[in-house]
Amino acid sequence: MAASLEEPDGAFVYARHGNPTVRALETAVAELEGGAGAQAAGSGMGAIASTLGALLRQGDHVVAQNRLYGGTRAFLDTLRRHWGVDVTHVAVGDPENVRAAIRPDTRLLFAETITNPTGEVADLPRLTAVAREAGVTTVVDNTFATPLLCRPIEHGADVVVHSATKYLGGHSDVLGGLAVFADDTTRRAVWERAVESGAVLDPFAAWLLLRGLQTLGVRVARQCANAQILAERLEADPRIAAVHYPGLPGHPGHGTAQRLLSGGYGGVLAFEPVGGLRAGRAFAESVRLASLAPSLGDVKTLVTHPASVSHRQLSAEQLARAGISDGLIRLSTGIEDVEDLWEDIDQALAAAQPEAAP
């Protein structure tokens, strides 16, 4: 029994150390990502915290993308304040920025395949090459892309993390996270950290996520198609000041997205209604078919206001650096009929800007 408690693939003797249903989920997602193994966690942040906690020590240095999910940014700030881990945030659109930020004490590079919420696409092959040359571990959050659009390990990433609450689950009825590893040594280190901290997934949540994986392909295909159509219509609408979606030719990450992503450009887009904060809040409060909710990847279309929800921990200066304006709206497309979605968006824009006409 003692040996089983010390091995990530040991016999199932205590659920915090391993469970058959959780193991089935880990195996399935590792195969989807092309990894050597995976560790399931109680949330996406649990997967991130376990991974960074296992790989970093006091005095280490992290290079992180400047446009990250607010919770990740907040956790990196906590590492800096309480653990003595130095963090440098850089724009990863140019991998030379990463090269310039790497120091002798740099241990980890953290990036998102598609950033939350403005859709910047990381040039993973070039980024991971810079990191590997310096002996730096690369961790990539692949939540927005899912393994259907991109498999970061194939592009040189060492660890891939997911908020499984989002696309992998797909129905906004389960909380979970996963970290997938290119090698078993890293997996074992993170497993030990997760077991010690208790950041593990329960079996029923794992069952729900396994159920969600069965429809991942059809859901993501429909969500990407809906997002592309809506982004194009919003871009042409005079009531919109800006649209952020990598599927648009004018998006700064479009070229990288064409090279990196396969099967679509993701199901999340962001846009800025004319009128700033007032118009953005009015739009969010006026949707009827879509739901105002702080999540994404659901079969139902969800709308949120990042400045006050997903990125609320950021200061005004940090929001500006992340490209998030006061009025910016993030829209996660569901699988509804796209014409029904557009009708809802159109009426919400009309409510937000009664003086404007499309």
N, C-alpha and C positions, 0 to 999 in steps of 0.2 A: 504493500500500500504506500509506503513512504516514497518509493521510487516513482510511483504513478503521480504523486503530488508534486514531483519535481520535474515532470516532463510535459510539454504542451501536447504531446500525442500519447500520453499514458492512458491507463484504464480510467473509466469514468467512476471516480470514487467520491468526488465532491464537486457540486455544480459550479462553484466559483472558479475551479481549475479547468473544468471541461464538461461538456454535455453533448450527447449525441446529436440533438437537433441543432445546437449552436455550431457544432463541428461540420454538419452538413451544409450550413449556410456559409461558413468560412471556406470550405472546399469549393463550393459553387462560385463564390465571388473571386476567389483566387484563380480559378480556371478562366473566368470571364476576363480578368485583368492580365492573365498570362504570368502570374506570380508563383513563387515557391510555396506560399502559404499565406494565411490571413489571421487576424485577430479581431474578433467582434467586440464591440463596446456598447455601453448603454446609450450612447449618443455620438454624434459626429465629433463634438468637442471632447468626449471621453476618449475617442480614438486619437485625436490630435494630442491631447494632454498626455496620454500614455506613451505615445511615440516620442514626443519631445522630452518627456521626463526620463525616458530610458536612454536617449541618445545624447543628452546635454548634461554638463556639469558646471559648477560655479567657475566663472572666469572664461567660459566659452563665448564665442561670438557667432551670431546668426545673421545671414543676409536674407532679407525677406522682401517680397514684392510689396510695393507701396500701395497697391490697390487690392486689399484683402477683405474677406468677410470680417465684420466688426468684432465678432466673438474671438476669432483667431488673433486679430490685432490686439484686443484686450488681454488675451492670455500671454502674448509675447511681451506686453507691457508689464504684466505680473512677473514674468520670468526676470525681466530687467530689474524691477524694484526689489523683489524679495529673494531671488536666487543669484543675483549678480551675473546674469547672462546678458551680455551686450548685444543689442540688435540694431542693425542698419537697414533702413528701408530704401529701396531703389526702384526705379522704373525699369522693368525687365524687358520692355520692348526692344531695347538694345542690349544684348548680352555683354557688351563691353562695360556697361554700368556695373554688372555683377562682378566681372573680372577686377574692376578698379576697387570695388568694395571689399574683396576678399583679403583677409589678413592671415598671418601665421596661426592665429588662434581661432580662425573660422572653422566651425565644425559642420554647419548645416545651412542649406539653401532651401527656403520655403516659397512655393509659388502655387498659383491656381491655374489649371488648364484654361478655363474661361472664368474671368473675374466676376465677382459679385459686387455691384449689379451692372457695371458698364460694359461688360462683354469684351474686355481686353483679352487677347489670346496669346499665351506664352509660347515662344519659339523653343519648345522643349529640346529638340536635338542640339541646338546651339547652347542653350543654358546648361544642360546636363554635361555637355562636353567641357565647358569652362569649369564647372564644379569638379568633375572627375579629374581633370588635369591638376587641380589643387588639392585633391584628396578629400573633398567636401561631399557629405551625404546630401542627396537631393530628395526632398519630400514634396509631393505634388497632390493638391486637393483636386480630385477629379469629379466632384459632385455634379457640377453643371454639365459636363460633357458625357458622363457615364462611360463605361467601357465599350459602348456601342459606337460612340463617335471618336473616341481616342483611348489608347492603351499606353499610358505614360512609361511603363516599364520597357516597352519596346523602343522607346526613344531615350532610354538611359536613366530613368528615374530609379531610385533605390527603394522608395516607399510611396505608395499611393493611398490616400485617405478619402473616405466618403462619409458624408452625412447620409446614412441609409434611410433616414426619415423622409428623404426627398424622393428622387426618382427610383431608387431600388425598391422601396416600399410602394410608393406610387399612389397611396390612397389616404394620406394624412391621418392614419389611425395607429401608427406605431412609431416609437422613438428608438433609434439605433444608429450605430456607426461601425465602420470597418477600416482597418489598416491592412494593406496587402504589401507583401515584401518580395523583393527580387532575390533575396537569399535567406536561408534558414537561420543564420546566426543573428541577424537583426530581428527576425521574427521571435526568436527565443528570448532576446533581451526585452522586447516590448511585452511579450506574454508575461514574463516575471513581474514587470512593472504594473501591468493591468491587474494581475492576481493580487498583488500586494495592496494596491489602492482600491480594489473593488470595482474598478471601471469596466465591468463585464456585462454581457447581454444576457437577459433571461430567456429560457427556452421558448415561451409562448411568443415573445417578440421575434425570436428567430424564425418561428413557424410562419408568422405573418409576413416576414420579409421573404422567405422562400416562396410563399404564395405570390407575392408581388413580382418576383423575378420571372414568373411564368408569362407575364404579359409585358415585360419590359420592352421588348422589341416593337410590338405594335403600338404601345403608348408613346414611346420616344419618337417614332416615325411620324405619328399624327401631330404630336406637340411641336416638332421641328417645322413641319409643313404649315401649321397654323401660325407659328411665330413669324415665319418668313413673309407670309401674306400680310399679316397685321403690321409688321415693321415697314413694309413697302407702302402700305396705305397711309400709315401715320407720317411717314417721311414726306408724302405729297400733300399733307393736310396743313393749311395755313394756321390752324390753331395750335400747332406743335412747333416749338422752337428747336428741338433737337431730338434725334432718335439714336439710341446706342444698341446696335445689334451687328454682330460680326458677319451676318449674311448679306449686309448691304455693301455694295461696292465702295461707298464713301467712308465706311468705317475704317479707322486706322489699322485695325487688326485683320482686315478682310483677306489680304494676301497670305498672311500666316495661317489663317483659318482654312483657306483653300488647300494649303499644303498639309496641314496637320489633321484636320477633322475629316471624317468619312461618314456620309449618310445624313448630313444636315449640320446646322450651325447652332443647335441648342434650342430649348424651349423657353428661354427667358430673354426678354428684351426690356430696355428701359427707355423712357422718353420724358421730355420736359415740356409741359403745356405752357403756352404763352400766358404770362400772368404770374409766374413764379410760385411762391409758397401758397398763396391764397388759391390759385387755380389748381395746384396739385392736390391740396387737401380737399377741395370741393369735388374734384374728379373722384378721388378715392372714396368719398362718402356717397357718391351718386351711382356707383355701379349696381346693377341688379342681378344679372346673370352671374357675373364674376363675384367672388367673395373677397372682402377686405380681411386679409389674414397674413400673419408673419411667417409664411412657409412657401414652398415651391415644389414642383415636380408632381403635383397631384393630378388626378384625372380631371379635376375641376379647375378652372382658371382662377388664379389668385392674384390679388393686387395688394401692394404694400407701399409705404412711404419710407424708404431707407433711412433718411435723416433722423426720423423719430422712432424707428423700429430696429432693423437689422444692424444699423451703424450708429445707434444712439450713443454708444460709448465714446465716439470720436468727437474731438473738439472741432470748432468751426474751421480752423486751419487744416486739421487732418481731413475733414470732409472735402475741403477744396482740393487738397492734394490727391485725394482719391477720385476726384471728378464727380462728386455727388453734390448737386445743387439743392437748394432748399425745396424746390418744387418737383424734383425728380421722382418719377413713379416707376416702380419695378412691376412688370407684368409677367407672371408665369402661366403660359398657355396650357390649357387642359385639352381634352379630346372632344369638346363640343363642336358643333357645326360652326365653321369659321364665319359664316354670314350672321349667325346668331350672336357671335362674339363681337363682330364689327358693329352690329346694331346697338349692342350694349355700350361699347366704347363711344360711339357717335352720340348717343343720348347723354352719357356722362360728361362728355366734352361740352355739349350744349348747355348742360346745367352749370358747368364750371365757368363757361364763358358765354353767357346769354346774349352778349352784344356782338359776338363773332359769328360768321357764317362760313361753312366749309367751302 
